[in-house]
């Protein structure tokens, strides 16, 4: 009996999530990013392929640093994989790199951290060019107070107050490595890195930080929310459009490359 060799690859993916119903493939052919990528890879591989991602992004959320993996028994040159898959993808989804990986690699479970940016356009009038790529907020925000409050989130905590009622995680304990807010001209960048995130966690944190930035709540309010473990007491869920998955970190020995456009957010 002939047994085909199995090849395993990791890929870097960039996408604009505005036109998609999130990352995850769903029933009834709903338009998702996973659906399009699996279709393209399967066509190039000449067999059905299932992909696994580092982090499932929600409706309208973007990525410059998503990582996926898949297995195939089809041999192709690296350039052939990239050119072939990209030729079949919509214009707003792009494969940036592909490398062979060990059979034990998993895009999600091998990752040790994820980094998100939330980008706010803080100006009295909205921006037509960046519409749906950033979140517009017209009122003044106190960045110093937001930064001070954000430090209460750093470390390992129960983030029940910052998750969604639809979250299916068995534990709400997460470890935030850093959370900082920077402003450059009319743009505010909320940078947050953690071992992993709960459903809507970043957007719920941003919604609460905005309340502090507007001086509606004191700096210590975030600490109160951590202790409360009650989602109803926190701020609203911020819009998805300014949210980007920018980097997934893996152990160095795995040699997973950075996506080429991560520097787009370098300040």
Buried (B, 14 or more C-beta within 10 A) or exposed (E): EEEEEEBBBBBBBBBBBBBBBBBBBEEEEEEBBBBBBBBBBBBBBEEEBEBBBBBBBBEBBBBBBBBBBBBBEBEBEEEEBBEBBBEBBBEBBBBBBBBEBEEEBBBBEBBEBBBBBBBBBBEEEEEEEBEBBBBBBEEEBBBEBBBBBBBBBBEEBBBBBBBBEEBEBEEBEBBBBEBBBBBEEEBBBBBBBBBBBBBBBBBBBBBBBBBBBBEEBEBEBBBBBBEEBEBEEBBEBBBBBBBBBBBBBBEEEBEBEBBEBBEEBEE
